[in-house]
Amino acid sequence: MAAIANEADVAVQSLYVRFGSKVAILAAALDVAIVGDDEPIPLLKRAWTADIAAARTGRRAVEVCVAEICRIVERTQPLYAVLLASAASDPGDLLADNKRQRREGLRAVAELLAAKPGFAADLTLDQAGDLLYTVLSEENYGLLVVDCEWTPDAWQSWNVETITRLLFPTRGHAPRPWARS
């Protein structure tokens, strides 16, 4: 708390009065990092979701989606790493809440993508959302960008290719036994 107060040029007590706890500070920082500003506009009401809806092709919609999610993950991954490290010692539900909200949000994005021509007929919306939740995760970013030293651009390109192949397969693709089960 002292380091945060020093960086913010406020008294430690001011942090406790404003936020109440370190977890609350982390939650507030994560909220701002997710949307990229402190404007009171929900993430799924921002321009990028309208751009997904307006995209003419599935691939273009995936490119718009992945570009925004990659920006979000680049901002949130360091905070997410702190959240994961503190989850074992903190009984708060911040990690579980973050995961639930991320999964629900990506399920909503899957609905936008499913409206595009060529969307995989063998996937449910829940499965498509789960694929987005898994592939576009802070964990994958940490593994590939932080640990394996990929560039963020390479990670974004990999995500576009992976998600496009999963959600908009070409004709004659092999059946996916896990889909629609």
N, C-alpha and C positions, 0 to 999 in steps of 0.2 A: 504494500500500500504506500510505503514511503517513496519508493521509486516512481510510482504512478503520480503521486502528489507532486513530487519534485518536477517531473516532466510536464505536468499540467500547470505548474506554478500556483498550486493551491495548498492549503493545509490538509493534512491527513484526515482530520476531523470533518472537513468539508466533503470529502469523498464518502465518508460514512453517512453523513447527513443526506447527501444527494442520492446515493446508491444503496447504502445499507450493508453491502458485503462485497467481497472480491468476486464472487460468482455473479452478482448483479452487474458489476462493472464489465466482466467478461461477456455477459449476455448483451449488454448495451453495445459494446464494441462489435460483437458478432452481428447484431442487427444492422448496424451502419455498414459494416463490411459487406454484408450480403447484398444490399441494394446499392451501395456505392455512394450514398449521401444520407443526409438526415431529413430529407423531404418526407412528408407523411403520405407517400404513394405506395401502396402494396406492390410487391415484386411482380405479381402476375397482372397488374394493371399498367405496367410500364410499356413503352413504345415497342420494345423488342417482341413482345407477344403478339402485338398487332402485325408486326413485320413477318412473323411466322405464319400467321393466318393469311396474310396477303401473298405469300410466296406461291409461285405457280407450280413448282415441282417439289417433290419430296426431298430431293437432295438440297435444293436451295433452302427449304424450311429447316433442314438439319443443320446446314451451315450457319444460319442465323441463330438457331438454338444453341449450338455448340459454342459459337463465338461468345455469346453472352454468359453461358454457364462457365466457360473457361475463365472469363474475366472475374466472375464471382469466386470461383475456386482459387484463383491466384490471390485474391484479397483475403479469403477466409482460411486458407490452409494453415498459415502460421497460428492463427487463433484456434483452429480446430485441433492442431497438435497439442496446444496448451490444454484445451478442453479434454482431450483423450488422456493426457497425463494426469490431470487433476480428478478425473472421474472416479478413479479407484479410491481416492481419499475423501472425496466430497459426496455426501449423500444426495445432492441436488439432482433434479431431473433435467438439467440443461442439455446434456448430451442426448438423452432420449427425446426430448422435445425438438431439438434441432434435427435429428434424424427423421422423426415423424413428419415435421413440416417440410423437409426437403423431399421426402418420398411423396407426400401429398401434392406438392408443387410440381414435381416431375410427372406425376400421373396426369395432372391438368395439361401439362405441355404435351404429353403423349396423345391426349385427345385432339389437340391442334394438329399434330403430325398425322394422326389417323385419318384426317379429312383430306389428305393429299392423295393424288392418284398413285397407285402402285404400293400402297401400304400393305404390309404382310397380312394376308387373310387368315393365316393360322395363329396370329397373336391376339390375345385379349388386350384390352386397354391396360389392365393391371399388369400383365406381363411386359408390355411395352414400357410402362412407367417404371417397373422394376429394373428393366435393362438400362434405362437412362440413369436411374438412381445408382446403379452399380458401376457402370462404365464412367460416368461423369462425377466420380466421387473424389473427395479430398484424399481418401486413402490411395486411390490410383495415382492422383497427382503427386502425392508424397513418394510413392514407390518409383514412378517413372521420371519425374522432374527433379525431385530432391535427391533421392537415393541413386538413381541411374544416370542423373545429369542430362536428361533430355532437355531441349529448350522448350519453353512454353508453346512456341509455334509448332514444334514437332508433336507435342502432346495434343494440341488442338487438331492438327491434321489427322493424327491417328484416330481421334474421337470421331471426326467427320466420316472417315472411311468405315470405321467399325459400326457406328450407329446406322449409317446409310445401308450397309450390307445386312444388318440385323432387321431393320424396320422396312426397308424397301428392297427386298431380294430380287434378283433377276429371275427370269423364267427358268424353270427346270432346276431350281435349287433343291438340294436334298431335303427330305422331310425332317422336321425337328420334333423328335419324340416328346420333348418337354413342353412344346407349345400346345395350347388349348386343353391342357389337362386339369 
